[in-house]
Amino acid sequence: MPRLAAASLAGTAIEFYDFFVYGTAAALVLGPLFFPAFSPVAGTLAAFGTFGVGFVARPLGSVLFGHIGDRHGRRPVLVASLLLTGASTVAVGCVPTYGTAGVAAPVLLVVLRFLQGLGLGGEWGGAVLLTAEHAPPARRGLWASFPQVGPPVGFVLANGVMLALSAFLTDAQFAQWGWRVPFWAAAVPAVAGVWLRSSLVESPRFLEIGAHARVPLVEVVRRHGRLVLLTAGALAVGYAVFYTVTTWSLAYATRRLGVSRTVVLGCVMAAVVVKGAFTPVAALLGDRYGRRPLCLVGCAACALWMFPMVMLLATGAPLAMFAGFLGALLAFVTMFGVIGAYLPELFEPRVRCTGAAVGYNLGGVLGGALTPIVATALSEGGGRVPWGVGAYLTALALVGLACFALLPETRPVPVAAPEPVIG
């Protein structure tokens, strides 16, 4: 289990590094480089639009790789998805800007971002299922949380590279070539990740399946359609909160509040590190008290914290921004720390790879793809405090709370020991 968990964590960290480095670049530099004819606000919206394309592709990736995972095994999904995401990420670093290639530049950017999302759509389901289906029932939440630690590790790596480049390069150097370095750097961990994953063994639950679903997506839609929609609606707020903190806040604080790029990245990274450390703790609580109660608590905390978060962000003070980000991410991880065990347990094994991945990634479309665009639009033209963003996130949290309330609990019930026979 430790070796398997380490491989899953490493793989998700690499793939989410690829995904996050694009989001940071979209917030900081892609607007003027690829959409120079737009105003600063419109350029940022256009860059976030290309960012959102990756989320639109993720459910398609979950269908494609979910079919492979349910028909041919979880293990092949891990290698193929990592190769696709890594190759498309390196290619983003080679795309010429609008000034060199004209309209072809943003078109290439959109295509490569789509391929990134396609690969990531298969990554989560394969990594989580391979770990969860090997894990003992009493500690499934804990072991399945290791792939969930991968995203914060990937985020810290991606933004650590961006932070170092921001600190040592001038703005002109960063815009000219510095932003490309994190994309090129993705090649090394991608190759290492493929080598690490190629030696993993297949999931025992998959090997036990007698009759595999012929077309898993059709079976999921017919038999589990309501479950997929509920999970997507429930998870949307988690994505929205995470990408508000890690993507939109970068653009808002630097452009609107005039805060240094280095300061904002440092505040966000510190909050993400704490969030990553708390992920196994939330998973252990889920093993003890149940998956659904943790999700309900996390959603309620999101609903209560969104207005304080935007107030703290609007101060522009580093400690205040860090406190706002940290509160939001701890509420987020209270939900997402148990999702690695919760979603697979909701679906039967023969369609689990497709069902869990589609529900997870549809939530990403609803929460992750739209939030930076909606938040940017809501924060324009108002006062210093983006109250509209707080209201939008609170509304999503209430929707998530209702969806989680309609989902069942799945934590395995311990089998009671037989009473001793007194002769």
C-alpha positions as CSV (number, residue, x, y, z in Angstrom):
1,M,0.0,0.0,0.0
2,P,2.7,2.6,0.8
3,R,4.4,2.0,-2.6
4,L,1.1,2.1,-4.5
5,A,0.0,5.3,-2.6
6,A,3.3,6.9,-3.4
7,A,3.0,6.2,-7.1
8,S,-0.5,7.5,-7.2
9,L,0.5,10.7,-5.3
10,A,3.5,11.2,-7.6
11,G,1.4,10.8,-10.7
12,T,-1.4,13.2,-9.6
13,A,1.2,15.7,-8.4
14,I,2.8,15.7,-11.9
15,E,-0.4,15.9,-13.8
16,F,-1.8,18.7,-11.6
17,Y,1.5,20.5,-11.8
18,D,0.9,20.6,-15.6
19,F,-2.7,21.8,-15.1
20,F,-2.0,24.4,-12.5
21,V,1.0,26.0,-14.2
22,Y,-1.3,26.9,-17.0
23,G,-3.8,28.5,-14.6
24,T,-1.1,30.7,-13.0
25,A,0.2,31.7,-16.4
26,A,-3.3,32.6,-17.5
27,A,-3.7,34.9,-14.5
28,L,-0.4,36.6,-14.9
29,V,0.8,36.8,-18.6
30,L,-1.3,34.9,-21.2
31,G,-3.8,37.7,-21.7
32,P,-1.4,40.4,-23.1
33,L,0.7,37.8,-24.9
34,F,-2.0,36.0,-26.8
35,F,-4.9,38.5,-26.8
36,P,-3.0,41.9,-27.2
37,A,-5.9,43.7,-29.0
38,F,-8.1,43.3,-26.0
39,S,-8.4,45.6,-23.0
40,P,-6.6,44.3,-19.8
41,V,-9.9,43.0,-18.4
42,A,-11.0,41.4,-21.7
43,G,-7.6,39.9,-22.1
44,T,-7.8,38.3,-18.7
45,L,-11.3,37.0,-19.4
46,A,-10.0,35.5,-22.7
47,A,-7.0,33.9,-21.0
48,F,-9.4,32.4,-18.3
49,G,-11.5,31.2,-21.2
50,T,-8.7,29.1,-22.5
51,F,-8.1,28.0,-18.9
52,G,-11.8,26.8,-18.8
53,V,-11.3,24.7,-22.0
54,G,-9.3,22.3,-19.9
55,F,-12.2,21.7,-17.6
56,V,-14.6,21.2,-20.5
57,A,-12.3,18.5,-21.8
58,R,-12.0,16.7,-18.5
59,P,-15.4,15.0,-18.6
60,L,-14.6,13.8,-22.1
61,G,-11.3,12.5,-20.8
62,S,-13.1,10.7,-18.0
63,V,-15.4,9.1,-20.6
64,L,-12.5,8.0,-22.8
65,F,-10.2,6.8,-20.0
66,G,-13.1,5.6,-17.9
67,H,-14.1,3.2,-20.7
68,I,-10.5,1.9,-20.8
69,G,-10.4,1.6,-17.0
70,D,-13.7,-0.3,-16.8
71,R,-13.0,-2.5,-19.8
72,H,-9.2,-3.1,-19.7
73,G,-8.1,-2.2,-16.2
74,R,-7.2,0.8,-14.0
75,R,-3.4,0.5,-14.6
76,P,-3.3,1.4,-18.4
77,V,-5.2,4.6,-17.6
78,L,-2.5,5.9,-15.4
79,V,0.3,5.6,-18.0
80,A,-1.7,6.9,-21.0
81,S,-3.2,9.9,-19.2
82,L,0.2,10.9,-17.8
83,L,1.8,10.7,-21.2
84,L,-0.9,12.8,-22.8
85,T,-0.9,15.5,-20.2
86,G,2.9,15.8,-20.0
87,A,3.4,16.0,-23.8
88,S,0.7,18.7,-24.2
89,T,2.1,20.7,-21.3
90,V,5.6,20.8,-22.8
91,A,4.1,21.8,-26.1
92,V,2.3,24.8,-24.5
93,G,5.8,26.2,-23.6
94,C,6.7,26.1,-27.3
95,V,3.6,27.9,-28.7
96,P,4.5,31.3,-30.4
97,T,2.7,34.4,-29.2
98,Y,0.2,36.4,-31.1
99,G,2.9,38.8,-32.2
100,T,4.7,36.0,-34.0
101,A,1.9,33.7,-35.3
102,G,-1.2,35.8,-35.2
103,V,-4.5,34.1,-34.7
104,A,-2.9,30.7,-34.9
105,A,-1.2,31.3,-31.5
106,P,-4.4,31.4,-29.3
107,V,-5.9,28.5,-31.5
108,L,-2.9,26.3,-30.7
109,L,-3.2,27.3,-27.0
110,V,-6.8,26.2,-26.9
111,V,-6.0,22.9,-28.6
112,L,-3.2,22.0,-26.2
113,R,-5.2,23.1,-23.2
114,F,-8.0,20.8,-24.4
115,L,-5.5,17.9,-24.6
116,Q,-4.2,18.7,-21.1
117,G,-7.8,18.5,-19.8
118,L,-8.4,15.3,-21.7
119,G,-5.4,13.6,-20.0
120,L,-6.3,14.9,-16.5
121,G,-9.9,13.7,-16.9
122,G,-8.5,10.2,-16.9
123,E,-5.8,10.7,-14.3
124,W,-8.0,11.1,-11.2
125,G,-10.2,8.1,-11.8
126,G,-7.4,5.7,-12.5
127,A,-5.2,6.9,-9.6
128,V,-7.9,7.0,-7.0
129,L,-9.5,3.7,-8.0
130,L,-6.2,1.7,-8.1
131,T,-5.4,2.9,-4.6
132,A,-8.9,2.7,-3.1
133,E,-9.6,-0.8,-4.5
134,H,-6.3,-2.2,-3.0
135,A,-6.9,-0.6,0.4
136,P,-8.4,-2.4,3.4
137,P,-12.0,-1.2,4.0
138,A,-11.3,0.3,7.5
139,R,-8.5,2.6,6.1
140,R,-9.8,3.1,2.6
141,G,-10.3,6.8,3.2
142,L,-6.8,7.3,4.4
143,W,-5.1,5.4,1.5
144,A,-7.4,7.0,-1.1
145,S,-6.5,10.4,0.2
146,F,-2.9,10.1,-1.1
147,P,-3.9,10.9,-4.7
148,Q,-5.8,13.8,-3.3
149,V,-2.5,15.2,-1.8
150,G,-1.1,15.2,-5.3
151,P,-3.0,18.4,-6.4
152,P,-1.5,20.6,-3.6
153,V,1.9,19.2,-4.2
154,G,1.6,19.9,-7.9
155,F,0.3,23.4,-7.2
156,V,3.2,24.2,-4.9
157,L,5.7,22.9,-7.4
158,A,4.1,24.9,-10.3
159,N,3.8,28.1,-8.4
160,G,7.2,27.6,-6.7
161,V,8.8,27.7,-10.1
162,M,6.7,30.7,-11.1
163,L,7.6,32.5,-7.8
164,A,11.3,31.9,-8.3
165,L,11.2,33.2,-11.9
166,S,9.2,36.2,-10.8
167,A,11.8,37.0,-8.1
168,F,14.9,36.6,-10.3
169,L,13.6,37.9,-13.7
170,T,12.4,41.4,-14.7
171,D,8.8,41.7,-15.9
172,A,10.1,42.0,-19.5
173,Q,12.1,38.8,-19.2
174,F,9.3,36.9,-17.5
175,A,6.9,38.0,-20.3
176,Q,9.4,37.2,-23.1
177,W,10.5,33.7,-22.1
178,G,10.4,33.1,-18.3
179,W,6.8,32.0,-18.3
180,R,7.7,29.1,-20.7
181,V,10.2,27.5,-18.4
182,P,7.7,25.8,-16.0
183,F,6.0,24.2,-19.1
184,W,9.3,22.8,-20.4
185,A,10.2,21.6,-17.0
186,A,7.2,19.2,-17.1
187,A,9.0,16.8,-19.3
188,V,11.3,15.4,-16.6
189,P,8.7,14.4,-14.0
190,A,6.4,13.1,-16.7
191,V,9.0,10.6,-17.9
192,A,9.8,9.6,-14.3
193,G,6.1,9.2,-13.5
194,V,5.5,6.9,-16.5
195,W,8.5,4.7,-15.4
196,L,7.2,4.6,-11.8
197,R,3.7,3.6,-12.8
198,S,4.6,1.0,-15.4
199,S,5.5,-1.5,-12.6
200,L,2.2,-1.2,-10.7
201,V,-0.1,-4.2,-10.4
202,E,-3.8,-4.2,-11.4
203,S,-6.6,-3.6,-9.0
204,P,-7.9,-6.8,-7.4
205,R,-11.5,-5.5,-7.6
206,F,-11.2,-5.1,-11.3
207,L,-9.8,-8.7,-11.7
208,E,-12.8,-10.0,-9.7
209,I,-15.4,-8.5,-12.1
210,G,-17.0,-11.4,-14.0
211,A,-18.8,-9.5,-16.8
212,H,-17.4,-6.1,-17.8
213,A,-19.8,-3.4,-19.0
214,R,-19.8,-3.3,-22.8
215,V,-20.3,0.5,-23.0
216,P,-19.7,1.8,-19.4
217,L,-21.0,5.3,-20.2
218,V,-24.4,4.0,-21.4
219,E,-24.8,1.9,-18.3
220,V,-23.8,4.8,-16.0
221,V,-26.3,7.1,-17.7
222,R,-29.1,4.5,-17.5
223,R,-28.6,3.2,-14.0
224,H,-26.6,6.0,-12.2
225,G,-27.6,9.2,-14.0
226,R,-29.1,10.8,-10.9
227,L,-26.0,9.9,-8.8
228,V,-23.6,11.5,-11.4
229,L,-25.6,14.7,-11.4
230,L,-25.7,14.9,-7.6
231,T,-22.0,14.3,-7.3
232,A,-21.3,16.9,-9.9
233,G,-23.5,19.5,-8.2
234,A,-22.0,18.6,-4.8
235,L,-18.4,19.0,-5.9
236,A,-18.8,22.2,-7.9
237,V,-18.4,24.4,-4.8
238,G,-15.0,22.7,-4.0
239,Y,-13.6,23.4,-7.4
240,A,-15.0,27.0,-7.3
241,V,-13.4,27.7,-4.0
242,F,-10.1,26.2,-4.9
243,Y,-9.8,28.1,-8.2
244,T,-11.0,31.3,-6.7
245,V,-8.1,31.2,-4.3
246,T,-5.4,29.8,-6.6
247,T,-6.3,31.4,-9.9
248,W,-8.7,34.3,-9.8
249,S,-7.2,35.9,-6.7
250,L,-3.8,36.2,-8.4
251,A,-5.3,38.3,-11.2
252,Y,-7.5,40.3,-8.9
253,A,-4.8,41.1,-6.3
254,T,-2.1,42.0,-8.8
255,R,-4.3,44.0,-11.3
256,R,-7.0,45.5,-9.1
257,L,-5.3,45.9,-5.7
258,G,-1.7,46.5,-6.9
259,V,-0.2,43.8,-4.7
260,S,3.1,42.3,-5.8
261,R,2.9,39.0,-7.8
262,T,5.4,37.5,-5.5
263,V,3.4,38.4,-2.3
264,V,0.2,36.9,-3.6
265,L,1.8,33.7,-4.8
266,G,3.5,33.3,-1.5
267,C,0.2,33.7,0.4
268,V,-1.6,31.2,-1.8
269,M,1.2,28.7,-1.7
270,A,1.4,28.8,2.1
271,A,-2.3,28.2,2.4
272,V,-2.1,25.3,-0.1
273,V,0.8,23.7,1.9
274,V,-1.4,23.6,5.0
275,K,-4.3,22.3,3.1
276,G,-2.2,19.5,1.7
277,A,-1.0,18.5,5.2
278,F,-4.6,18.5,6.5
279,T,-5.9,16.2,3.7
280,P,-5.0,12.8,5.4
281,V,-6.4,14.1,8.7
282,A,-9.8,14.8,6.9
283,A,-9.6,11.3,5.4
284,L,-9.0,9.7,8.8
285,L,-12.0,11.6,10.2
286,G,-14.0,10.2,7.2
287,D,-12.9,6.7,8.1
288,R,-14.1,7.2,11.6
289,Y,-17.2,9.3,11.3
290,G,-18.3,8.7,7.7
291,R,-17.7,10.4,4.3
292,R,-21.0,12.2,4.0
293,P,-20.8,14.1,7.4
294,L,-17.4,15.4,6.5
295,C,-18.7,16.6,3.2
296,L,-21.7,18.4,4.8
297,V,-19.4,20.1,7.4
298,G,-17.1,21.2,4.6
299,C,-19.9,22.7,2.5
300,A,-21.4,24.5,5.5
301,A,-18.0,25.9,6.3
302,C,-17.6,27.2,2.7
303,A,-21.0,28.9,2.9
304,L,-20.0,30.7,6.1
305,W,-16.5,31.7,5.1
306,M,-16.9,33.1,1.6
307,F,-17.8,36.7,2.6
308,P,-15.1,36.9,5.2
309,M,-12.6,35.6,2.6
310,V,-13.3,38.3,0.1
311,M,-13.1,41.0,2.8
312,L,-9.7,39.7,3.9
313,L,-8.5,39.6,0.3
314,A,-9.6,43.2,-0.3
315,T,-7.3,44.4,2.4
316,G,-4.3,43.5,0.3
317,A,-2.4,42.8,3.5
318,P,-0.4,39.5,3.3
319,L,-1.4,38.0,6.7
320,A,-5.1,38.9,6.1
321,M,-5.0,37.4,2.6
322,F,-3.3,34.2,3.9
323,A,-6.0,33.9,6.6
324,G,-8.8,34.2,4.1
325,F,-7.2,31.7,1.7
326,L,-6.4,29.3,4.5
327,G,-10.0,29.3,5.9
328,A,-11.4,28.6,2.4
329,L,-9.0,25.8,1.6
330,L,-9.5,24.1,5.0
331,A,-13.3,24.1,4.3
332,F,-12.6,22.8,0.8
333,V,-10.3,19.9,2.0
334,T,-12.8,18.8,4.6
335,M,-14.9,17.8,1.7
336,F,-12.3,16.7,-0.9
337,G,-10.1,14.8,1.6
338,V,-12.7,12.0,1.7
339,I,-13.8,12.2,-2.0
340,G,-11.2,9.7,-3.0
341,A,-13.0,7.0,-1.0
342,Y,-16.5,8.4,-1.3
343,L,-17.0,8.5,-5.0
344,P,-15.7,5.0,-5.9
345,E,-17.9,3.6,-3.1
346,L,-21.0,5.2,-4.6
347,F,-20.7,3.2,-7.9
348,E,-20.6,-0.5,-8.5
349,P,-17.2,-1.9,-9.6
350,R,-18.1,-2.7,-13.3
351,V,-18.7,1.0,-14.1
352,R,-16.8,2.7,-11.2
353,C,-14.0,4.2,-13.3
354,T,-16.5,5.9,-15.6
355,G,-19.1,6.9,-13.0
356,A,-16.8,8.3,-10.4
357,A,-14.6,10.2,-12.9
358,V,-17.5,11.7,-14.9
359,G,-19.2,12.9,-11.7
360,Y,-15.9,14.4,-10.4
361,N,-15.0,16.1,-13.6
362,L,-18.5,17.4,-14.4
363,G,-18.2,19.2,-11.0
364,G,-15.0,20.7,-12.4
365,V,-16.8,22.2,-15.4
366,L,-19.5,23.7,-13.2
367,G,-17.1,25.0,-10.5
368,G,-13.6,25.2,-12.0
369,A,-14.2,26.3,-15.6
370,L,-16.7,29.0,-15.0
371,T,-15.5,30.5,-11.7
372,P,-12.5,32.6,-12.8
373,I,-14.6,34.0,-15.6
374,V,-17.6,34.7,-13.5
375,A,-15.5,36.1,-10.6
376,T,-13.6,38.4,-12.9
377,A,-16.9,39.7,-14.4
378,L,-18.5,40.1,-10.9
379,S,-15.5,42.0,-9.5
380,E,-15.4,44.6,-12.2
381,G,-17.1,48.0,-11.7
382,G,-17.8,47.5,-8.0
383,G,-16.0,48.7,-4.9
384,R,-12.7,47.3,-3.5
385,V,-14.4,44.4,-1.8
386,P,-15.8,41.9,-4.4
387,W,-19.1,41.1,-2.7
388,G,-20.5,39.5,-5.8
389,V,-17.8,36.9,-5.7
390,G,-18.6,36.1,-2.1
391,A,-22.3,35.8,-3.0
392,Y,-21.7,33.5,-6.0
393,L,-19.5,31.1,-3.9
394,T,-22.0,31.1,-1.0
395,A,-24.8,30.1,-3.5
396,L,-22.7,27.3,-4.9
397,A,-22.0,26.1,-1.3
398,L,-25.7,25.9,-0.5
399,V,-26.3,24.0,-3.7
400,G,-23.5,21.6,-2.8
401,L,-25.0,21.2,0.7
402,A,-28.4,20.2,-0.8
403,C,-26.7,17.7,-3.1
404,F,-24.6,16.0,-0.4
405,A,-27.8,15.8,1.8
406,L,-29.4,13.7,-1.0
407,L,-26.4,11.3,-1.3
408,P,-26.1,8.2,0.8
409,E,-23.4,7.3,3.3
410,T,-20.9,4.7,2.1
411,R,-18.4,4.1,4.9
412,P,-18.1,0.3,5.5
413,V,-19.8,-0.7,8.7
414,P,-17.5,-2.8,11.0
415,V,-18.7,-6.3,11.5
416,A,-19.4,-7.0,15.1
417,A,-17.5,-9.8,16.7
418,P,-19.7,-12.8,17.6
419,E,-20.8,-13.1,21.2
420,P,-19.0,-15.8,23.2
421,V,-20.9,-19.0,23.7
422,I,-21.2,-19.8,27.4
423,G,-21.3,-23.6,27.8
